[in-house]
Amino acid sequence: MNKGGDDGHVSDAQIRAQIHQKLVESGELERLQKLVSLRLESSGWREQLKAHCKDVVQRKGVQNLTVESLALEILPKARDMVPPEIKQEVLSHIRDHLSSSP
């Protein structure tokens, strides 16, 4: 029985879902979320993101924004603003966890 369709390949989305499930089941996801939160706070990312949000609100006008439209506007920049060392640290933790789990 193949998991990814007719050609026997597993899609990236399926792999991500499997990894997510393992992280949730083991409790590692919650630990990673706490780690990321601490690292983002100490890097100044939150303050930078707040400043970006304020800029967007001033540029577009608060009356022209919804929470959803603001989130869509800032999400790409928020992701780009995450320091590479934090991204690498999280990936390293995930790899280590997956390699050590049964």
Buried (B, 14 or more C-beta within 10 A) or exposed (E): EEEEEEEEEEEEEEEEEEBEEBBEEBEBBEEBEEBBEEBBEEBEBBEBBEEBBEEBBEEEEEEEBEEEEBEEBBEEBBEEBBEEEBEEBBEEBBEEBBEEEE
